[in-house]
Every structure is written in C-alpha cells, then in structure tokens.
Amino acid sequence: MWRQLLDNGREALGTHWPHSLLVPAAAVGLGGALLCWRLHGKKVKTLELGEGWWGPGDRPHLLSEDTSIRPFIIEASEADIEDLHERLDRTRFFSPLEDSRFHYGFNSTQLKRVVSYWRNEFDWKKQVKILNRYPHYKTTIEGLEVHFIHVKPPQLSSRQKVRPVLMVHGWPGSVYEFYHIIPLLTDPGKHGLDPNVVFEVICPSIPGYGFSEASHKKGFTAFAAARIFYKLMLRLGFKEFYLQGGDWGSRITTLLSQMKPESVKGLHLNFLVLPFGGLRRLKSLIIGRYAPWLVGLTREDARRIYPYMEKNVFAILLESGYLHIQATKPDTVGSALNDSPAGLAAYILEKFSSWTNTEFRNLEDGGLNRKFSLDDLLTNVMIYWITGSIASSMRFYKENFPRNYNSTPDTKIGVYVPTGIAAFPCELVHSPQVWAKEKFRNIVTYTFMPHGGHFAAFEEPEILARDIQNFVLKVEKL
Ligand SMILES: *[C@@H]1O[C@H](CO)[C@@H](O)[C@H](O)[C@H]1NC(C)=O
C-alpha cells in the first residue's frame, strides 16, 4: 500500500524524483500533515452544542419561543406554611438505636430536633425575604422555564472592569449555596478581598431543581444543561464569561467549556470528575504509594489519596448508595421524599453532614451546626420542598449515568480553557493535579485548600472567593 501511495504521490507531483529522495520527502510531508492535524485538531476539537426541546407534548413551531427575561419574586404562601406545619406535626419517628450517631444515616433523635426547630422557630417568611435580596428572573429556553439570579456590583465606577461569572450548583444544593459568596465577588473591597477583581454573578437553577422547570422528556443530561446555560448567557448579552462550579455544577461548566471554549475566559472548579484512567493510573497509584515524586504526586496528594482502598474505594462505597438509587429508580424514593418534609430534610441534610466531613458521621448531631446554621440548611431544604423538585433533581443522576458513562463524547477531547482547581481537603475524592492534567490541558492554578469539604461555596465562601480572584488575576496576565 505504501508503495502505491508513493507512486500516486509521484504522479500527482508530476515530477520524476529519484526514489532515494521521495521517501524522506514523503515522510516529511506525512509528518507535516500529522502536525497540522494535531494543531488543527486542538483548535477545533469541541463538543457539539446539539439541540433539544424539553417542554410538554409536541414541540411548537420554532419561531414561537418567548425570549423575554421576566423578573421573578419568591413568595411565602400561607397555604404552604400551614401544610408544612401539619405534616411536621404528624412526623412518625422510629425507635432509637443505641450509639448509632450518624452511622446508619440521619440520626432520628437529631431529626426530632431539626423538625422541632423547623416547626417552631424557623421563619420561612424571613428566609424568603433573604432569598429575594438578590434579583431573580425566569426565561424560557428549549421549552423550559429557567430560573436564575443575576447580581451586579453595587456601585460601579466607569473605569472598573466587571467580569461576568456563571456559577452552577449541584445536588442536593441550590442557588442558595451561593448566597454568602455572592457579596464577596460583587463587592470584594467591602469584605477585605482584592477590590480590583469584581464580578457580576449569574446563578441558574439546573432544570428540575428548585425554581427551574423540570424536563418533561427523558434524556435531560448535563450536556443539555450546559447548552441551556450557554444560551442563557448569550441571551443576557455575555459573549465571554467565567465559569465556576462544584458537584453537578462542575460537570456542567466543564461541558460548556468544551462546547464553547471561545466564550469561556476561565473555568474554576472545586470538584472534579476524572475518567477512570486505566492502566496508567493504576501504575501511578502503585508506584506513588512508595515514591510519589516519581509519578508526579506531591506529598499533599499522597496524604490525601493513601491508603487508597480505604480513602477512595471503601469511603466511596460507604457514601454512594444514594447515587445508585438515583441513577436507577429516582422516582420511587422521590415519592416518599416529596410527601414528607421530615424525610426530605433527613435525606438532604445527611449529605450536608457527611460530605462536609466524613468524620461527622461519628457525631451525635452529625456536626451540622459546626459549619452551617440551621436556618441556612433548612432554607435549602425548603427550596426543594415548596417546588416539589426532589424527584426531578434525582432524575438528573439517571439521565447522566448511561451505560457508556466513561465514554461519552466529552471523554474523547480535553478541556483547553484556562482552568483553576480548588482542592478542598474534605472533598470525597481527591484529584491530584498530575491526573487532572490528563483532561484539563491548561491548568492555571491548583490550590490545596486548607479546610472545607464538598459544599465549598456554602461552607467556605471567603477562601473560595479568594481562590477565584487569584485564578482570574493569573488568567488575565496570561
Ligand atoms: C442517635 O444517636 C445517639 C448517639 O449515638 C443514640 O443514642 C440515639 O439512640 C440515636 N437515635 C436513633 C433514633 O437511633
């Protein structure tokens, strides 16, 4: 075959080169072509944006999509509060298990305290006022009412540069996770942060979560969410912006970066999903146990990933039962949670306990008030409760874990936008930079955060905000 190619080439060139020259010439040509293909490939290898429509019934005619952006105000309805109180009053608690702490899931003695606070002290109307402190909006995209908050810096001098950042929450969170970090980003000078790195913040609710309408059709994946949020940013007039995310927000913003790298100035993540890594990863793990530096692992990486079975395999088995349920039969458990506020609080707040620090499972109260106020935690639960969105939020797992999870199109291309990674020590899985580099080809900052877990924005707004600022400064000096 080579012979024939060479002959064809010679004919095409129309010259009669001696054989001895032709072979090296062809090799150079082939090499050049390969190089070209690689460089070219790097530039244009993006994820397809695709398209979708998720409303009920048949898709209406294309021209009819309403692109208006409508202000939205959350209301605390008396009927909702009454219904909630009735249900809380009728909660059926079960008999205690001695010394169980949080080892069997949310401790029901502690749940009694939470329910009592919720029923007698928690003031939903007051929390709704707090929720409405930032401007909320809705707009229709791909047949769904998409909810978001959009917060601009309070006072702007004309010389001040404002950077738009899209921040995406995860499960079982909501836009409320960002309420404490927003002022640090929109008005950093007032809070002791670098006054020169100012953001305007856009936090959408993932469709099916809180105030964003759930898909009526099967197949609503993180790809669809990424595309919808991209359309949202375009609709708001942003051609270039920063992205930030943890949990599902990390996956969604990463996919957006792969779809529209030209629009993404930088991607900041506090959670990573890395592909399995195969034999190379295994080798790195085995060698790294004894000589981390040989495989590019730092001492801190080693401290966070070893003993590997204990810290990764067993730890994940102990914490991922929910994932298997939600990725297979979300509507079954959804039926119970959507009907019982106490059950919903147990299910959601258990995650805020153990994902903040797995050691909290050893505490009688799950350590919940060590990092969060009950008002904040219950406000997040209320967002799921009043919107009846727990089942649809869990379906997102089913839609995103097809059989070929490890070979979805995004795994075949890297992420080339400038990326910042904040690695929190209590995150469930640690992703060393050397592994992250295989997927994220342009890591600009990688920070071992001193404390904090999975709900970084909610738990550690200040150090997260500083890391985001630091990342953006580095990106802008590139
Ligand atoms: C909750 O944990 C405490 C402390 O371990 C234990 O005494 C109690 O029985 C537990 N409650 C339930 C309902 O199991």
The ligand as a MOL file (V3000), in Angstrom:
LIG
                    3D

  0  0  0     0  0            999 V3000
M  V30 BEGIN CTAB
M  V30 COUNTS 14 14 0 0 0
M  V30 BEGIN ATOM
M  V30 1 C -28.8650 8.8610 67.6780 0
M  V30 2 O -27.5290 8.7390 68.1520 0
M  V30 3 C -27.4440 8.6980 69.5470 0
M  V30 4 C -25.9630 8.7270 69.8880 0
M  V30 5 O -25.2920 7.6490 69.3390 0
M  V30 6 C -28.1610 7.4840 70.0750 0
M  V30 7 O -28.1010 7.4650 71.4970 0
M  V30 8 C -29.6070 7.5070 69.6140 0
M  V30 9 O -30.2440 6.3220 70.0040 0
M  V30 10 C -29.6720 7.6730 68.1200 0
M  V30 11 N -31.0630 7.8500 67.7010 0
M  V30 12 C -31.7250 6.9520 66.9970 0
M  V30 13 C -33.1620 7.2880 66.6970 0
M  V30 14 O -31.2460 5.9280 66.5850 0
M  V30 END ATOM
M  V30 BEGIN BOND
M  V30 1 1 1 2
M  V30 2 1 1 10
M  V30 3 1 2 3
M  V30 4 1 3 4
M  V30 5 1 3 6
M  V30 6 1 4 5
M  V30 7 1 6 7
M  V30 8 1 6 8
M  V30 9 1 8 9
M  V30 10 1 8 10
M  V30 11 1 10 11
M  V30 12 1 11 12
M  V30 13 1 12 13
M  V30 14 2 12 14
M  V30 END BOND
M  V30 END CTAB
M  END
